[in-house]
């Protein structure tokens, strides 16, 4: 059950980058994050062994992230009141835990 004032994780896809969902669930608990929506999964050339989340571009009301692991990348859309630097710190915090 969601905690009061926590964000919401939209589960509209049947597949996700390995290990992404637990990190996004922890990210919804960060103040200022309202909605997280995983998006399109695509193959890429590079091979990154560990999951990386990187802020890509601002969108209306938040940011688009790119989640990469192995030879796969997935878009993640975050609606938030946080500035980019604060969001990057929140992402680093939940990945470390």
C-alpha positions as CSV (number, residue, x, y, z in Angstrom):
1,X,0.0,0.0,0.0
2,X,1.3,3.5,-0.9
3,X,2.4,5.8,1.8
4,X,0.7,9.2,2.1
5,X,2.4,11.8,-0.1
6,X,4.1,9.2,-2.2
7,X,4.1,9.2,-6.0
8,X,2.5,6.7,-8.3
9,X,4.2,4.1,-10.5
10,X,2.2,3.5,-13.7
11,X,2.5,-0.2,-14.9
12,X,1.3,-0.1,-18.5
13,X,4.0,-2.4,-20.0
14,X,4.4,-6.1,-19.5
15,X,8.2,-5.9,-19.9
16,X,10.8,-3.6,-18.3
17,X,14.6,-3.3,-18.1
18,X,15.8,-5.8,-15.6
19,X,15.9,-4.4,-12.1
20,X,14.1,-1.1,-13.0
21,X,10.8,-1.5,-11.2
22,X,12.2,-1.8,-7.6
23,X,14.2,1.3,-8.2
24,X,11.2,3.2,-9.6
25,X,9.1,2.1,-6.6
26,X,11.7,3.5,-4.2
27,X,11.8,6.7,-6.3
28,X,8.0,7.2,-5.9
29,X,8.7,7.6,-2.1
30,X,10.9,10.7,-2.7
31,X,9.3,14.1,-2.0
32,X,8.2,16.0,-5.1
33,X,7.7,13.0,-7.4
34,X,4.1,12.5,-8.4
35,X,4.0,10.0,-11.3
36,X,6.5,7.7,-12.9
37,X,5.6,6.0,-16.3
38,X,8.0,3.5,-18.0
39,X,7.8,3.8,-21.7
40,X,9.2,2.3,-24.9
41,X,12.0,-0.3,-24.7
42,X,14.6,-0.3,-27.5
43,X,17.8,-2.3,-28.3
44,X,21.1,-0.4,-28.4
45,X,24.6,-1.2,-29.6
46,X,26.5,-0.6,-26.4
47,X,26.6,-3.0,-23.5
48,X,26.2,-1.6,-20.0
49,X,26.4,-4.4,-17.3
50,X,24.8,-2.4,-14.5
51,X,21.5,-0.5,-14.5
52,X,21.9,3.2,-15.2
53,X,19.3,5.9,-14.9
54,X,20.1,9.2,-16.7
55,X,18.0,12.4,-17.0
56,X,17.6,12.9,-20.7
57,X,15.4,16.0,-21.5
58,X,12.8,18.1,-19.7
59,X,9.2,17.5,-20.5
60,X,6.1,19.4,-19.5
61,X,5.8,18.9,-15.8
62,X,9.0,16.8,-15.3
63,X,11.7,14.9,-17.1
64,X,12.4,12.0,-19.4
65,X,14.9,9.5,-18.2
66,X,16.8,6.7,-20.0
67,X,17.2,3.5,-18.1
68,X,20.0,1.3,-19.6
69,X,21.1,-2.2,-18.8
70,X,22.9,-4.6,-21.1
71,X,21.9,-3.9,-24.7
72,X,18.5,-2.4,-23.8
73,X,17.3,1.1,-23.1
74,X,13.8,2.1,-21.8
75,X,12.3,5.6,-21.6
76,X,10.9,6.6,-18.2
77,X,8.8,9.7,-17.8
78,X,8.7,11.4,-14.3
79,X,6.3,14.1,-13.4
80,X,7.8,16.1,-10.6
81,X,8.2,19.5,-9.0
82,X,11.9,18.9,-8.5
83,X,14.6,20.7,-10.4
84,X,17.0,18.5,-12.5
85,X,19.8,18.5,-10.0
86,X,17.5,17.5,-7.1
87,X,16.0,14.7,-9.3
88,X,19.5,13.5,-10.1
89,X,20.4,13.4,-6.4
90,X,17.1,11.5,-5.6
91,X,17.9,9.0,-8.3
92,X,21.5,8.5,-7.0
93,X,20.1,8.0,-3.5
94,X,17.6,5.2,-4.5
95,X,20.2,3.4,-6.7
96,X,22.7,3.3,-3.8
97,X,20.1,1.7,-1.5
